[in-house]
Amino acid sequence: MDEILQKLAEQKAKIDAIYKSVEKTRKYFLITLIASAAFIILPLIALLFVIPSFIKTITGNGLGL
């Protein structure tokens, strides 16, 4: 009986270690996803403001167009 309880305790310790590792990996992927989205979405939002200003500057200088 002691042997079974000892094996169960060892399995519990291993499962706890696996859980901690999985949680660290999940957090890493979440941070990576947020950073990737920020590096793609924020420049697109900035372009929404920059492109009209750029076009206005190009066409408003009286280049004869």
CHARMM-style PDB file with segment names, atoms N, HN, CA, C and O in Angstrom:
ATOM      1  N   MET     1       0.815  -1.190   0.000  1.00  0.00      PROA
ATOM      2  CA  MET     1       0.000   0.000   0.000  1.00  0.00      PROA
ATOM      3  C   MET     1       0.862   1.259   0.000  1.00  0.00      PROA
ATOM      4  O   MET     1       0.546   2.243  -0.669  1.00  0.00      PROA
ATOM      5  N   ASP     2       1.966   1.211   0.768  1.00  0.00      PROA
ATOM      6  HN  ASP     2       2.222   0.412   1.311  1.00  0.00      PROA
ATOM      7  CA  ASP     2       2.866   2.364   0.803  1.00  0.00      PROA
ATOM      8  C   ASP     2       3.464   2.649  -0.568  1.00  0.00      PROA
ATOM      9  O   ASP     2       3.671   3.799  -0.955  1.00  0.00      PROA
ATOM     10  N   GLU     3       3.734   1.568  -1.289  1.00  0.00      PROA
ATOM     11  HN  GLU     3       3.566   0.634  -0.975  1.00  0.00      PROA
ATOM     12  CA  GLU     3       4.336   1.727  -2.617  1.00  0.00      PROA
ATOM     13  C   GLU     3       3.381   2.458  -3.562  1.00  0.00      PROA
ATOM     14  O   GLU     3       3.811   3.303  -4.348  1.00  0.00      PROA
ATOM     15  N   ILE     4       2.111   2.142  -3.489  1.00  0.00      PROA
ATOM     16  HN  ILE     4       1.762   1.456  -2.851  1.00  0.00      PROA
ATOM     17  CA  ILE     4       1.116   2.793  -4.348  1.00  0.00      PROA
ATOM     18  C   ILE     4       0.998   4.271  -3.989  1.00  0.00      PROA
ATOM     19  O   ILE     4       0.940   5.126  -4.872  1.00  0.00      PROA
ATOM     20  N   LEU     5       0.963   4.564  -2.705  1.00  0.00      PROA
ATOM     21  HN  LEU     5       1.010   3.869  -1.988  1.00  0.00      PROA
ATOM     22  CA  LEU     5       0.869   5.961  -2.273  1.00  0.00      PROA
ATOM     23  C   LEU     5       2.112   6.752  -2.687  1.00  0.00      PROA
ATOM     24  O   LEU     5       2.021   7.923  -3.054  1.00  0.00      PROA
ATOM     25  N   GLN     6       3.256   6.105  -2.623  1.00  0.00      PROA
ATOM     26  HN  GLN     6       3.330   5.154  -2.325  1.00  0.00      PROA
ATOM     27  CA  GLN     6       4.497   6.764  -3.030  1.00  0.00      PROA
ATOM     28  C   GLN     6       4.465   7.060  -4.531  1.00  0.00      PROA
ATOM     29  O   GLN     6       4.854   8.148  -4.955  1.00  0.00      PROA
ATOM     30  N   LYS     7       4.008   6.108  -5.329  1.00  0.00      PROA
ATOM     31  HN  LYS     7       3.691   5.224  -4.984  1.00  0.00      PROA
ATOM     32  CA  LYS     7       3.928   6.325  -6.778  1.00  0.00      PROA
ATOM     33  C   LYS     7       2.916   7.416  -7.104  1.00  0.00      PROA
ATOM     34  O   LYS     7       3.148   8.224  -8.003  1.00  0.00      PROA
ATOM     35  N   LEU     8       1.804   7.448  -6.388  1.00  0.00      PROA
ATOM     36  HN  LEU     8       1.616   6.791  -5.657  1.00  0.00      PROA
ATOM     37  CA  LEU     8       0.817   8.513  -6.597  1.00  0.00      PROA
ATOM     38  C   LEU     8       1.397   9.883  -6.259  1.00  0.00      PROA
ATOM     39  O   LEU     8       1.131  10.860  -6.959  1.00  0.00      PROA
ATOM     40  N   ALA     9       2.176   9.959  -5.206  1.00  0.00      PROA
ATOM     41  HN  ALA     9       2.392   9.165  -4.637  1.00  0.00      PROA
ATOM     42  CA  ALA     9       2.809  11.226  -4.825  1.00  0.00      PROA
ATOM     43  C   ALA     9       3.813  11.662  -5.888  1.00  0.00      PROA
ATOM     44  O   ALA     9       3.910  12.848  -6.205  1.00  0.00      PROA
ATOM     45  N   GLU    10       4.557  10.708  -6.437  1.00  0.00      PROA
ATOM     46  HN  GLU    10       4.478   9.745  -6.180  1.00  0.00      PROA
ATOM     47  CA  GLU    10       5.515  11.033  -7.503  1.00  0.00      PROA
ATOM     48  C   GLU    10       4.787  11.526  -8.749  1.00  0.00      PROA
ATOM     49  O   GLU    10       5.219  12.487  -9.385  1.00  0.00      PROA
ATOM     50  N   GLN    11       3.678  10.865  -9.097  1.00  0.00      PROA
ATOM     51  HN  GLN    11       3.327  10.084  -8.580  1.00  0.00      PROA
ATOM     52  CA  GLN    11       2.901  11.293 -10.260  1.00  0.00      PROA
ATOM     53  C   GLN    11       2.324  12.688 -10.049  1.00  0.00      PROA
ATOM     54  O   GLN    11       2.306  13.501 -10.974  1.00  0.00      PROA
ATOM     55  N   LYS    12       1.856  12.965  -8.845  1.00  0.00      PROA
ATOM     56  HN  LYS    12       1.871  12.305  -8.095  1.00  0.00      PROA
ATOM     57  CA  LYS    12       1.312  14.292  -8.545  1.00  0.00      PROA
ATOM     58  C   LYS    12       2.388  15.358  -8.710  1.00  0.00      PROA
ATOM     59  O   LYS    12       2.124  16.427  -9.260  1.00  0.00      PROA
ATOM     60  N   ALA    13       3.581  15.079  -8.244  1.00  0.00      PROA
ATOM     61  HN  ALA    13       3.796  14.210  -7.798  1.00  0.00      PROA
ATOM     62  CA  ALA    13       4.681  16.038  -8.373  1.00  0.00      PROA
ATOM     63  C   ALA    13       5.018  16.279  -9.849  1.00  0.00      PROA
ATOM     64  O   ALA    13       5.254  17.414 -10.260  1.00  0.00      PROA
ATOM     65  N   LYS    14       5.038  15.206 -10.635  1.00  0.00      PROA
ATOM     66  HN  LYS    14       4.846  14.283 -10.300  1.00  0.00      PROA
ATOM     67  CA  LYS    14       5.337  15.351 -12.057  1.00  0.00      PROA
ATOM     68  C   LYS    14       4.239  16.104 -12.778  1.00  0.00      PROA
ATOM     69  O   LYS    14       4.527  16.931 -13.643  1.00  0.00      PROA
ATOM     70  N   ILE    15       2.980  15.836 -12.442  1.00  0.00      PROA
ATOM     71  HN  ILE    15       2.745  15.163 -11.740  1.00  0.00      PROA
ATOM     72  CA  ILE    15       1.859  16.534 -13.070  1.00  0.00      PROA
ATOM     73  C   ILE    15       1.899  18.017 -12.715  1.00  0.00      PROA
ATOM     74  O   ILE    15       1.617  18.863 -13.564  1.00  0.00      PROA
ATOM     75  N   ASP    16       2.243  18.338 -11.483  1.00  0.00      PROA
ATOM     76  HN  ASP    16       2.472  17.651 -10.793  1.00  0.00      PROA
ATOM     77  CA  ASP    16       2.359  19.747 -11.084  1.00  0.00      PROA
ATOM     78  C   ASP    16       3.467  20.447 -11.875  1.00  0.00      PROA
ATOM     79  O   ASP    16       3.309  21.593 -12.295  1.00  0.00      PROA
ATOM     80  N   ALA    17       4.576  19.756 -12.073  1.00  0.00      PROA
ATOM     81  HN  ALA    17       4.705  18.825 -11.732  1.00  0.00      PROA
ATOM     82  CA  ALA    17       5.674  20.341 -12.849  1.00  0.00      PROA
ATOM     83  C   ALA    17       5.261  20.563 -14.301  1.00  0.00      PROA
ATOM     84  O   ALA    17       5.601  21.587 -14.894  1.00  0.00      PROA
ATOM     85  N   ILE    18       4.538  19.618 -14.868  1.00  0.00      PROA
ATOM     86  HN  ILE    18       4.262  18.787 -14.386  1.00  0.00      PROA
ATOM     87  CA  ILE    18       4.059  19.756 -16.244  1.00  0.00      PROA
ATOM     88  C   ILE    18       3.095  20.924 -16.339  1.00  0.00      PROA
ATOM     89  O   ILE    18       3.159  21.698 -17.294  1.00  0.00      PROA
ATOM     90  N   TYR    19       2.208  21.067 -15.371  1.00  0.00      PROA
ATOM     91  HN  TYR    19       2.157  20.438 -14.595  1.00  0.00      PROA
ATOM     92  CA  TYR    19       1.237  22.167 -15.363  1.00  0.00      PROA
ATOM     93  C   TYR    19       1.941  23.523 -15.342  1.00  0.00      PROA
ATOM     94  O   TYR    19       1.566  24.437 -16.076  1.00  0.00      PROA
ATOM     95  N   LYS    20       2.956  23.643 -14.501  1.00  0.00      PROA
ATOM     96  HN  LYS    20       3.261  22.901 -13.904  1.00  0.00      PROA
ATOM     97  CA  LYS    20       3.708  24.901 -14.438  1.00  0.00      PROA
ATOM     98  C   LYS    20       4.377  25.211 -15.774  1.00  0.00      PROA
ATOM     99  O   LYS    20       4.375  26.355 -16.230  1.00  0.00      PROA
ATOM    100  N   SER    21       4.940  24.196 -16.385  1.00  0.00      PROA
ATOM    101  HN  SER    21       4.942  23.268 -16.014  1.00  0.00      PROA
ATOM    102  CA  SER    21       5.600  24.378 -17.677  1.00  0.00      PROA
ATOM    103  C   SER    21       4.602  24.791 -18.754  1.00  0.00      PROA
ATOM    104  O   SER    21       4.887  25.671 -19.566  1.00  0.00      PROA
ATOM    105  N   VAL    22       3.440  24.158 -18.759  1.00  0.00      PROA
ATOM    106  HN  VAL    22       3.208  23.443 -18.099  1.00  0.00      PROA
ATOM    107  CA  VAL    22       2.411  24.487 -19.746  1.00  0.00      PROA
ATOM    108  C   VAL    22       1.915  25.916 -19.542  1.00  0.00      PROA
ATOM    109  O   VAL    22       1.684  26.627 -20.519  1.00  0.00      PROA
ATOM    110  N   GLU    23       1.749  26.343 -18.317  1.00  0.00      PROA
ATOM    111  HN  GLU    23       1.937  25.765 -17.523  1.00  0.00      PROA
ATOM    112  CA  GLU    23       1.293  27.713 -18.046  1.00  0.00      PROA
ATOM    113  C   GLU    23       2.330  28.740 -18.513  1.00  0.00      PROA
ATOM    114  O   GLU    23       1.967  29.783 -19.058  1.00  0.00      PROA
ATOM    115  N   LYS    24       3.605  28.452 -18.305  1.00  0.00      PROA
ATOM    116  HN  LYS    24       3.900  27.605 -17.863  1.00  0.00      PROA
ATOM    117  CA  LYS    24       4.648  29.364 -18.787  1.00  0.00      PROA
ATOM    118  C   LYS    24       4.619  29.456 -20.310  1.00  0.00      PROA
ATOM    119  O   LYS    24       4.759  30.540 -20.878  1.00  0.00      PROA
ATOM    120  N   THR    25       4.436  28.313 -20.965  1.00  0.00      PROA
ATOM    121  HN  THR    25       4.322  27.433 -20.504  1.00  0.00      PROA
ATOM    122  CA  THR    25       4.375  28.294 -22.431  1.00  0.00      PROA
ATOM    123  C   THR    25       3.156  29.053 -22.929  1.00  0.00      PROA
ATOM    124  O   THR    25       3.248  29.789 -23.911  1.00  0.00      PROA
ATOM    125  N   ARG    26       2.015  28.888 -22.265  1.00  0.00      PROA
ATOM    126  HN  ARG    26       1.941  28.290 -21.467  1.00  0.00      PROA
ATOM    127  CA  ARG    26       0.788  29.585 -22.650  1.00  0.00      PROA
ATOM    128  C   ARG    26       0.974  31.094 -22.532  1.00  0.00      PROA
ATOM    129  O   ARG    26       0.577  31.840 -23.427  1.00  0.00      PROA
ATOM    130  N   LYS    27       1.572  31.541 -21.443  1.00  0.00      PROA
ATOM    131  HN  LYS    27       1.895  30.935 -20.717  1.00  0.00      PROA
ATOM    132  CA  LYS    27       1.813  32.977 -21.257  1.00  0.00      PROA
ATOM    133  C   LYS    27       2.774  33.509 -22.313  1.00  0.00      PROA
ATOM    134  O   LYS    27       2.597  34.619 -22.817  1.00  0.00      PROA
ATOM    135  N   TYR    28       3.789  32.720 -22.647  1.00  0.00      PROA
ATOM    136  HN  TYR    28       3.933  31.819 -22.238  1.00  0.00      PROA
ATOM    137  CA  TYR    28       4.743  33.132 -23.680  1.00  0.00      PROA
ATOM    138  C   TYR    28       4.039  33.311 -25.022  1.00  0.00      PROA
ATOM    139  O   TYR    28       4.268  34.297 -25.722  1.00  0.00      PROA
ATOM    140  N   PHE    29       3.181  32.353 -25.378  1.00  0.00      PROA
ATOM    141  HN  PHE    29       2.995  31.552 -24.810  1.00  0.00      PROA
ATOM    142  CA  PHE    29       2.451  32.462 -26.649  1.00  0.00      PROA
ATOM    143  C   PHE    29       1.489  33.641 -26.635  1.00  0.00      PROA
ATOM    144  O   PHE    29       1.320  34.306 -27.656  1.00  0.00      PROA
ATOM    145  N   LEU    30       0.862  33.910 -25.508  1.00  0.00      PROA
ATOM    146  HN  LEU    30       0.999  33.370 -24.678  1.00  0.00      PROA
ATOM    147  CA  LEU    30      -0.055  35.042 -25.409  1.00  0.00      PROA
ATOM    148  C   LEU    30       0.686  36.358 -25.599  1.00  0.00      PROA
ATOM    149  O   LEU    30       0.217  37.233 -26.327  1.00  0.00      PROA
ATOM    150  N   ILE    31       1.831  36.505 -24.957  1.00  0.00      PROA
ATOM    151  HN  ILE    31       2.212  35.795 -24.366  1.00  0.00      PROA
ATOM    152  CA  ILE    31       2.630  37.727 -25.108  1.00  0.00      PROA
ATOM    153  C   ILE    31       3.110  37.864 -26.549  1.00  0.00      PROA
ATOM    154  O   ILE    31       3.104  38.965 -27.101  1.00  0.00      PROA
ATOM    155  N   THR    32       3.520  36.769 -27.155  1.00  0.00      PROA
ATOM    156  HN  THR    32       3.524  35.875 -26.707  1.00  0.00      PROA
ATOM    157  CA  THR    32       3.957  36.800 -28.550  1.00  0.00      PROA
ATOM    158  C   THR    32       2.817  37.211 -29.474  1.00  0.00      PROA
ATOM    159  O   THR    32       3.023  37.989 -30.406  1.00  0.00      PROA
ATOM    160  N   LEU    33       1.624  36.699 -29.223  1.00  0.00      PROA
ATOM    161  HN  LEU    33       1.457  36.067 -28.466  1.00  0.00      PROA
ATOM    162  CA  LEU    33       0.459  37.058 -30.033  1.00  0.00      PROA
ATOM    163  C   LEU    33       0.130  38.541 -29.898  1.00  0.00      PROA
ATOM    164  O   LEU    33      -0.144  39.210 -30.895  1.00  0.00      PROA
ATOM    165  N   ILE    34       0.155  39.051 -28.688  1.00  0.00      PROA
ATOM    166  HN  ILE    34       0.377  38.508 -27.878  1.00  0.00      PROA
ATOM    167  CA  ILE    34      -0.148  40.466 -28.464  1.00  0.00      PROA
ATOM    168  C   ILE    34       0.903  41.348 -29.128  1.00  0.00      PROA
ATOM    169  O   ILE    34       0.560  42.347 -29.762  1.00  0.00      PROA
ATOM    170  N   ALA    35       2.170  40.993 -28.990  1.00  0.00      PROA
ATOM    171  HN  ALA    35       2.448  40.182 -28.475  1.00  0.00      PROA
ATOM    172  CA  ALA    35       3.238  41.788 -29.604  1.00  0.00      PROA
ATOM    173  C   ALA    35       3.134  41.748 -31.129  1.00  0.00      PROA
ATOM    174  O   ALA    35       3.305  42.775 -31.787  1.00  0.00      PROA
ATOM    175  N   SER    36       2.859  40.593 -31.686  1.00  0.00      PROA
ATOM    176  HN  SER    36       2.720  39.759 -31.151  1.00  0.00      PROA
ATOM    177  CA  SER    36       2.722  40.486 -33.142  1.00  0.00      PROA
ATOM    178  C   SER    36       1.560  41.333 -33.641  1.00  0.00      PROA
ATOM    179  O   SER    36       1.682  42.030 -34.648  1.00  0.00      PROA
ATOM    180  N   ALA    37       0.446  41.273 -32.946  1.00  0.00      PROA
ATOM    181  HN  ALA    37       0.347  40.707 -32.128  1.00  0.00      PROA
ATOM    182  CA  ALA    37      -0.714  42.076 -33.338  1.00  0.00      PROA
ATOM    183  C   ALA    37      -0.387  43.561 -33.243  1.00  0.00      PROA
ATOM    184  O   ALA    37      -0.788  44.343 -34.105  1.00  0.00      PROA
ATOM    185  N   ALA    38       0.335  43.949 -32.207  1.00  0.00      PROA
ATOM    186  HN  ALA    38       0.661  43.314 -31.507  1.00  0.00      PROA
ATOM    187  CA  ALA    38       0.684  45.358 -32.048  1.00  0.00      PROA
ATOM    188  C   ALA    38       1.594  45.827 -33.183  1.00  0.00      PROA
ATOM    189  O   ALA    38       1.434  46.941 -33.682  1.00  0.00      PROA
ATOM    190  N   PHE    39       2.525  45.004 -33.584  1.00  0.00      PROA
ATOM    191  HN  PHE    39       2.654  44.100 -33.178  1.00  0.00      PROA
ATOM    192  CA  PHE    39       3.449  45.408 -34.642  1.00  0.00      PROA
ATOM    193  C   PHE    39       2.796  45.397 -36.022  1.00  0.00      PROA
ATOM    194  O   PHE    39       3.350  45.966 -36.962  1.00  0.00      PROA
ATOM    195  N   ILE    40       1.644  44.769 -36.163  1.00  0.00      PROA
ATOM    196  HN  ILE    40       1.194  44.307 -35.399  1.00  0.00      PROA
ATOM    197  CA  ILE    40       0.939  44.765 -37.451  1.00  0.00      PROA
ATOM    198  C   ILE    40      -0.196  45.788 -37.447  1.00  0.00      PROA
ATOM    199  O   ILE    40      -0.339  46.558 -38.397  1.00  0.00      PROA
ATOM    200  N   ILE    41      -0.994  45.802 -36.396  1.00  0.00      PROA
ATOM    201  HN  ILE    41      -0.878  45.177 -35.624  1.00  0.00      PROA
ATOM    202  CA  ILE    41      -2.194  46.640 -36.368  1.00  0.00      PROA
ATOM    203  C   ILE    41      -1.865  48.113 -36.136  1.00  0.00      PROA
ATOM    204  O   ILE    41      -2.452  48.976 -36.788  1.00  0.00      PROA
ATOM    205  N   LEU    42      -0.951  48.419 -35.234  1.00  0.00      PROA
ATOM    206  HN  LEU    42      -0.474  47.718 -34.705  1.00  0.00      PROA
ATOM    207  CA  LEU    42      -0.638  49.825 -34.962  1.00  0.00      PROA
ATOM    208  C   LEU    42      -0.081  50.565 -36.179  1.00  0.00      PROA
ATOM    209  O   LEU    42      -0.483  51.706 -36.408  1.00  0.00      PROA
ATOM    210  N   PRO    43       0.813  49.987 -36.964  1.00  0.00      PROA
ATOM    211  CA  PRO    43       1.240  50.685 -38.176  1.00  0.00      PROA
ATOM    212  C   PRO    43       0.107  50.877 -39.184  1.00  0.00      PROA
ATOM    213  O   PRO    43       0.068  51.893 -39.878  1.00  0.00      PROA
ATOM    214  N   LEU    44      -0.815  49.916 -39.274  1.00  0.00      PROA
ATOM    215  HN  LEU    44      -0.784  49.090 -38.710  1.00  0.00      PROA
ATOM    216  CA  LEU    44      -1.955  50.075 -40.182  1.00  0.00      PROA
ATOM    217  C   LEU    44      -2.839  51.241 -39.742  1.00  0.00      PROA
ATOM    218  O   LEU    44      -3.321  52.007 -40.576  1.00  0.00      PROA
ATOM    219  N   ILE    45      -3.049  51.373 -38.452  1.00  0.00      PROA
ATOM    220  HN  ILE    45      -2.658  50.750 -37.774  1.00  0.00      PROA
ATOM    221  CA  ILE    45      -3.835  52.497 -37.941  1.00  0.00      PROA
ATOM    222  C   ILE    45      -3.109  53.811 -38.211  1.00  0.00      PROA
ATOM    223  O   ILE    45      -3.738  54.802 -38.582  1.00  0.00      PROA
ATOM    224  N   ALA    46      -1.807  53.824 -38.031  1.00  0.00      PROA
ATOM    225  HN  ALA    46      -1.296  53.018 -37.730  1.00  0.00      PROA
ATOM    226  CA  ALA    46      -1.031  55.038 -38.305  1.00  0.00      PROA
ATOM    227  C   ALA    46      -1.114  55.420 -39.777  1.00  0.00      PROA
ATOM    228  O   ALA    46      -1.170  56.604 -40.109  1.00  0.00      PROA
ATOM    229  N   LEU    47      -1.121  54.427 -40.659  1.00  0.00      PROA
ATOM    230  HN  LEU    47      -1.076  53.465 -40.389  1.00  0.00      PROA
ATOM    231  CA  LEU    47      -1.211  54.709 -42.092  1.00  0.00      PROA
ATOM    232  C   LEU    47      -2.539  55.362 -42.455  1.00  0.00      PROA
ATOM    233  O   LEU    47      -2.602  56.138 -43.408  1.00  0.00      PROA
ATOM    234  N   LEU    48      -3.595  55.060 -41.715  1.00  0.00      PROA
ATOM    235  HN  LEU    48      -3.543  54.429 -40.941  1.00  0.00      PROA
ATOM    236  CA  LEU    48      -4.884  55.689 -41.971  1.00  0.00      PROA
ATOM    237  C   LEU    48      -4.812  57.213 -41.795  1.00  0.00      PROA
ATOM    238  O   LEU    48      -5.567  57.950 -42.431  1.00  0.00      PROA
ATOM    239  N   PHE    49      -3.916  57.673 -40.945  1.00  0.00      PROA
ATOM    240  HN  PHE    49      -3.303  57.075 -40.429  1.00  0.00      PROA
ATOM    241  CA  PHE    49      -3.758  59.112 -40.718  1.00  0.00      PROA
ATOM    242  C   PHE    49      -2.662  59.713 -41.593  1.00  0.00      PROA
ATOM    243  O   PHE    49      -2.760  60.871 -41.998  1.00  0.00      PROA
ATOM    244  N   VAL    50      -1.635  58.949 -41.882  1.00  0.00      PROA
ATOM    245  HN  VAL    50      -1.555  58.008 -41.553  1.00  0.00      PROA
ATOM    246  CA  VAL    50      -0.488  59.472 -42.625  1.00  0.00      PROA
ATOM    247  C   VAL    50      -0.775  59.574 -44.120  1.00  0.00      PROA
ATOM    248  O   VAL    50      -0.408  60.570 -44.743  1.00  0.00      PROA
ATOM    249  N   ILE    51      -1.409  58.588 -44.701  1.00  0.00      PROA
ATOM    250  HN  ILE    51      -1.707  57.779 -44.196  1.00  0.00      PROA
ATOM    251  CA  ILE    51      -1.638  58.583 -46.153  1.00  0.00      PROA
ATOM    252  C   ILE    51      -2.510  59.760 -46.605  1.00  0.00      PROA
ATOM    253  O   ILE    51      -2.152  60.419 -47.582  1.00  0.00      PROA
ATOM    254  N   PRO    52      -3.631  60.057 -45.947  1.00  0.00      PROA
ATOM    255  CA  PRO    52      -4.398  61.235 -46.389  1.00  0.00      PROA
ATOM    256  C   PRO    52      -3.604  62.540 -46.262  1.00  0.00      PROA
ATOM    257  O   PRO    52      -3.703  63.416 -47.121  1.00  0.00      PROA
ATOM    258  N   SER    53      -2.838  62.661 -45.214  1.00  0.00      PROA
ATOM    259  HN  SER    53      -2.758  61.950 -44.516  1.00  0.00      PROA
ATOM    260  CA  SER    53      -2.008  63.853 -45.041  1.00  0.00      PROA
ATOM    261  C   SER    53      -0.961  63.933 -46.142  1.00  0.00      PROA
ATOM    262  O   SER    53      -0.701  65.010 -46.679  1.00  0.00      PROA
ATOM    263  N   PHE    54      -0.368  62.816 -46.473  1.00  0.00      PROA
ATOM    264  HN  PHE    54      -0.579  61.941 -46.037  1.00  0.00      PROA
ATOM    265  CA  PHE    54       0.643  62.769 -47.526  1.00  0.00      PROA
ATOM    266  C   PHE    54       0.031  63.130 -48.871  1.00  0.00      PROA
ATOM    267  O   PHE    54       0.617  63.901 -49.631  1.00  0.00      PROA
ATOM    268  N   ILE    55      -1.132  62.588 -49.172  1.00  0.00      PROA
ATOM    269  HN  ILE    55      -1.608  61.962 -48.555  1.00  0.00      PROA
ATOM    270  CA  ILE    55      -1.798  62.885 -50.444  1.00  0.00      PROA
ATOM    271  C   ILE    55      -2.170  64.364 -50.501  1.00  0.00      PROA
ATOM    272  O   ILE    55      -2.029  64.998 -51.547  1.00  0.00      PROA
ATOM    273  N   LYS    56      -2.640  64.911 -49.394  1.00  0.00      PROA
ATOM    274  HN  LYS    56      -2.755  64.396 -48.545  1.00  0.00      PROA
ATOM    275  CA  LYS    56      -3.006  66.326 -49.347  1.00  0.00      PROA
ATOM    276  C   LYS    56      -1.779  67.201 -49.592  1.00  0.00      PROA
ATOM    277  O   LYS    56      -1.871  68.216 -50.282  1.00  0.00      PROA
ATOM    278  N   THR    57      -0.645  66.821 -49.039  1.00  0.00      PROA
ATOM    279  HN  THR    57      -0.570  65.997 -48.479  1.00  0.00      PROA
ATOM    280  CA  THR    57       0.571  67.580 -49.226  1.00  0.00      PROA
ATOM    281  C   THR    57       1.035  67.502 -50.690  1.00  0.00      PROA
ATOM    282  O   THR    57       1.440  68.512 -51.266  1.00  0.00      PROA
ATOM    283  N   ILE    58       0.977  66.332 -51.276  1.00  0.00      PROA
ATOM    284  HN  ILE    58       0.648  65.511 -50.808  1.00  0.00      PROA
ATOM    285  CA  ILE    58       1.409  66.151 -52.654  1.00  0.00      PROA
ATOM    286  C   ILE    58       0.529  66.947 -53.605  1.00  0.00      PROA
ATOM    287  O   ILE    58       1.037  67.649 -54.480  1.00  0.00      PROA
ATOM    288  N   THR    59      -0.778  66.845 -53.443  1.00  0.00      PROA
ATOM    289  HN  THR    59      -1.190  66.275 -52.733  1.00  0.00      PROA
ATOM    290  CA  THR    59      -1.688  67.499 -54.392  1.00  0.00      PROA
ATOM    291  C   THR    59      -1.888  68.975 -54.086  1.00  0.00      PROA
ATOM    292  O   THR    59      -2.344  69.711 -54.961  1.00  0.00      PROA
ATOM    293  N   GLY    60      -1.574  69.432 -52.907  1.00  0.00      PROA
ATOM    294  HN  GLY    60      -1.204  68.834 -52.196  1.00  0.00      PROA
ATOM    295  CA  GLY    60      -1.822  70.819 -52.519  1.00  0.00      PROA
ATOM    296  C   GLY    60      -0.652  71.750 -52.806  1.00  0.00      PROA
ATOM    297  O   GLY    60      -0.762  72.947 -52.540  1.00  0.00      PROA
ATOM    298  N   ASN    61       0.438  71.268 -53.325  1.00  0.00      PROA
ATOM    299  HN  ASN    61       0.527  70.296 -53.541  1.00  0.00      PROA
ATOM    300  CA  ASN    61       1.607  72.109 -53.554  1.00  0.00      PROA
ATOM    301  C   ASN    61       1.561  72.820 -54.896  1.00  0.00      PROA
ATOM    302  O   ASN    61       2.491  73.556 -55.224  1.00  0.00      PROA
ATOM    303  N   GLY    62       0.512  72.623 -55.680  1.00  0.00      PROA
ATOM    304  HN  GLY    62      -0.243  72.025 -55.413  1.00  0.00      PROA
ATOM    305  CA  GLY    62       0.429  73.290 -56.972  1.00  0.00      PROA
ATOM    306  C   GLY    62       1.461  72.776 -57.942  1.00  0.00      PROA
ATOM    307  O   GLY    62       2.163  73.562 -58.579  1.00  0.00      PROA
ATOM    308  N   LEU    63       1.564  71.487 -58.063  1.00  0.00      PROA
ATOM    309  HN  LEU    63       0.994  70.849 -57.545  1.00  0.00      PROA
ATOM    310  CA  LEU    63       2.551  70.899 -58.964  1.00  0.00      PROA
ATOM    311  C   LEU    63       2.081  70.918 -60.412  1.00  0.00      PROA
ATOM    312  O   LEU    63       2.738  70.349 -61.283  1.00  0.00      PROA
ATOM    313  N   GLY    64       0.964  71.558 -60.673  1.00  0.00      PROA
ATOM    314  HN  GLY    64       0.430  72.021 -59.965  1.00  0.00      PROA
ATOM    315  CA  GLY    64       0.471  71.622 -62.031  1.00  0.00      PROA
ATOM    316  C   GLY    64      -0.337  70.417 -62.438  1.00  0.00      PROA
ATOM    317  O   GLY    64      -0.536  70.172 -63.628  1.00  0.00      PROA
ATOM    318  N   LEU    65      -0.795  69.678 -61.486  1.00  0.00      PROA
ATOM    319  HN  LEU    65      -0.634  69.877 -60.519  1.00  0.00      PROA
ATOM    320  CA  LEU    65      -1.602  68.494 -61.786  1.00  0.00      PROA
ATOM    321  C   LEU    65      -3.061  68.811 -61.731  1.00  0.00      PROA
ATOM    322  OT1 LEU    65      -3.893  67.932 -61.958  1.00  0.00      PROA
TER     323      LEU     65
END
